[in-house]
Amino acid sequence: AAGLVGVGILGFKLYQKKKQKQPLPPFNWDVSVQEIQAMAEQVLEDAQRNLDAVAAVKDEDLCYDTVIKPLQLAPNYKTNPQLCNAKFLQHCHTDPAIRKAAQEAGTKFAAFKSGSRRREDVFATVKRYAATEEAKGLDTYRKHFLDAVVADFRRSGLSLSPADRTRLQELLAKDAECCTRYGQNLSDDKTTVVLACEDLKGMDDSFIQARLDKATNKVTLKLKYPDIIPVMGQCQVAETRKKITVAREVEAYGDNLQLVAEGVTLRKQIAALLGYSSWSAYVTETRMAGSPQVVAGFLTNITKLAKQGLQADIEDLCAAKAEETGALNTEVSLDAWDTSYYHNKVLKQRYGVDHEAVKQYFPLSHVVKTTLEIYQEVLGLIFHEIPQGTFSSWHHEVRLFVVHDSSSGALVGHFYLDLHPRAGKYGHAAIFHILKRSANGQSAVDCMLCNLPAPTPDAPALLRHDDVVTFFHEFGHIMHGLLSEGEGNSTHLAKCPRDFVEAPSQMLENFCWQEAVLQRLSKHHVSGSPLPAEQIQSLIRAKNVHEALFMMRQIYLASLDMAIHGENPPASASELQVLVDKMRPQISGIANPDGANMLRNFGHLMNQYSSAYYGYMWAEVLSADMFCTWFQADCMDKRAGMAYRKGVLAHGGVGKIMDHLTAFLGHAPEQTPFLISRGILKK
């Protein structure tokens, strides 16, 4: 009885909290170019004063609060709402002038942060403090930040001569500018593919009608996921699929291939100045892997097992192509634009998986609602949506939620959802950790930017199962950002290693393959019924079909990343082309089309994922072990959910992630659960 009373009281308190006016994030997104510029200048002035104050600390005033804390929560970090307000809109605002101003602000912040790590006077103060008795007696949490500050200065070139430090700063600024231009080309590109209706044989009529120009009777496709993914997977006309491939990998995105060549050359020069043999050696030093050699060994071990099934997968798809085209198997080869189409054909014919039929059960509104419900249940949280029109926003479609702990009612943070494509918006699916938690009681704010289909007046937005998995995955990143505990966690000085950061979300993807969860996530947009049990079983049986082929593609991308950031990087766009022409068939088994180069739109390698793409698979090994150990028996187990929240998410980037993982798992991470989950090994 006492337990029931407790639940009743808690429920009342939470109901009361919902009825009260909810706190809003500290942002005004309705800003002008001039206001963004003014905010940026203010941030830089404040950051300069902050560093000057640390440099001027006298011996008698040396302590954590005067030396490390100002650097831990510096004004140019994402613990500063003004900084976030100035730079974030580059990814999502509808006005090109606002996006440009925000990009310029972000470039200035990056340049300042880079320069601040080479302040000898500030580092001298840090070293003086590190030698004090207080510093030697710091608790584990604060010692992490002291060690991180010291390492940050040392990796930033303070041991270099003044001339080399100046050269280093110039190279870093050029690389940042190079990456910015690459990103602008991606977001601003307006390349389209114009087709006759008959060129889209196999596509649903509603897809065609939504993109049809009645005056010309032509269909216009944009190079955005809601257009290209359905066409590459369903269109029976090979020439149309080829046109999409050529547009994305040969024609679009301006001078991006040259920018990649410039970027990898600059990074090699930066690494050499700092005493590293390659950019990969510099980057992996602070990752879980620790070195390019460990990464190479990891990829080699997975390749040995995955490659055993590669040829069989290719032959299976070639047989499907031969059957459709009437050619002999020996006369058929698999083109780059064939894999998704014939993979889907095999799924439909042999496994009964019809993605177009399945998506009728996944209306976006229901998937979003149910995903949020599942996360609340598993992690012990309550989400409350702030009514649209009552908060500042950059677009009328944006939704805002406030998050509280379900037990204590304590404020955890906020998250935005911006789910549909539009001109100038970031073109993939990603989470932006807009604002970080800080010591003054400020809570974290995250944002999901996606390009999921939008509803129309005549039809709801329907998601492929792949899109459901993507949304579930990306929302896991929001939870990781909001549930990291402690002041300054997840800032530059306490980031999760890049080769772990995907693991929590990848672990949660497994939920989308569990029958009970699929029944909850699905609801036919007309009948309201869940996905039938036989279709769920078909999806699950087909999960690892052609897995060796898709795994080798990931290994190709990771290997390409390590190669272009290795000891002898390609020096020009033509050398990049030669490398891709060689590596793609060698590793993935699929020939590279003439002149095609996916480095034109492989944005990961021109941002924080350079020399880190291997981390997706590295993290998936860890994620499979976490799921197998804690959630396989019952993924909705609240005890497991809270253990995961406190044992993995709460640590953020503080401490050794391997230690946290080993404690959570009860054993050192193993590869076997991953290989079984992907069908490479049998149980």
Beta strands, then each sheet from edge to edge (+ up, - down):
strand 1: 192-196
strand 2: 212-213
strand 3: 218-222
strand 4: 381-386
strand 5: 399-405
strand 6: 411-418
strand 7: 430-435
strand 8: 444-449
sheet 1: 1+ 3- 2+
sheet 2: 4+ 5- 6+ 8+ 7-
end
